[in-house]
Amino acid sequence: MLHIYVILKLKAGVCQHCGEKIYTKETHEKIQEIRRELKERIFL
């Protein structure tokens, strides 16, 4: 199985209660777009 790791520099807020990263809707959509593009390029 092939594993590919990608490092993305993103802006995210952090929950004051649990420390979980909080992404905007636009950032989440961009991450999904990048994942789709990577899958398409890898499996050509």
N, C-alpha and C positions, 0 to 999 in steps of 0.2 A: 504494500500500500504506500502510495506517495503522499508525503506531507509537505505542504508549502506554508511557510509562515510569512506574514506581511505585517510590517509595522506602519501604523497610521498615526499621524499627529492630529488629535481632535481636541476641540474645546468641550469640556463637560463640567456640569455643576456637581456638587457632592452633597448628599443628604446629611444634614446636621445630626440626625438621630442614629443612622446605621452606617454612614460612610460609603454607601453605594453611589456609584457614578450615575449621573442623570444626564441623558443626551436629549437634545432638542429633536423634534420630529424630523426636521431637515437633515440633521446629522445621522439619525437612524436610517432614513431613506438612502442617504449617500453610502452608508456602510452596506446596506442590502444591494445597492447598485454595483458596488465594487465586488462583492461576493459573486454576484451573477456573472459579471465580466470575467473574473478569474476562472470560474467554472467553465465558461464557454471557451476560453483560451487554452485551458489545460486539457480539455477533452476533445479537442479538434482532431 
